Amino acid sequence: INIMQNSISESLVNIKKGNIILHHTDTIWGLACDASNENALNKLKEIKNRPDDKSFILLISDISHLSVYVENVPDIAWDLVEFAENPLTVIYPKGKNVPNGATADDGSIAIRLVKNGPCKELIYKFGKAIISTSANISGEKSPSNFNEISEKIKQAVDYIEPYSFAETNLKPSTIVKLGINGDFSFIRK
């Protein structure tokens, strides 16, 4: 088995155990855990020193999973997500089937469909959403490469993926907030 496949397998084992992994998402380095595991979510908040009122992003590998985590998917969302050329995180008005803390105070939920790479394969093999967040302490700058991730974060996680892409142009996803009526606004471009 090559390094990448071995890394995906180790990440999968750790996520299934309720552990926190440090991995390369489809955008930047991130911390991840099982989106349905409240204990893992709390551990993730602790590692990041994240305030309770800040929600997380769910990563999915299949567009049909939107219906699993979103109360009513606005029609425009299907096209936005499917045709986005760059990683796009969409904030939907009402989330479901996730523990408290995965959604924002207003009940909204942020989800990104991962379209390629080892991160997509990991989520696909897991079969459901993972929670993802940038690999930094809350309030600090998101790391643009592995070397910018603090030692505190590296020591706190259960597993660090060794596999890494050529680390150029790492940047967070675009974020769009959708309203119930299909109206939308950009939160981060």
Buried (B, 14 or more C-beta within 10 A) or exposed (E): EEEBEEBBEBBBEBBEEBBBBBBBBBBBBBBBBBBBBBEBBBBBBEBBEBEEEBBBBBBBBBBEBBEBBBBEBBEBBEEBBEEBEEBBBBBBBBBBBBBEBBBBEEEBBBBBBBBEBBBBBBBEBBEBBBBBBBBBBEEEEBBBEBEBBEEEBEEBBBBBBEBBEEBEEBEBBBBBBBBEEEEBEEEEE
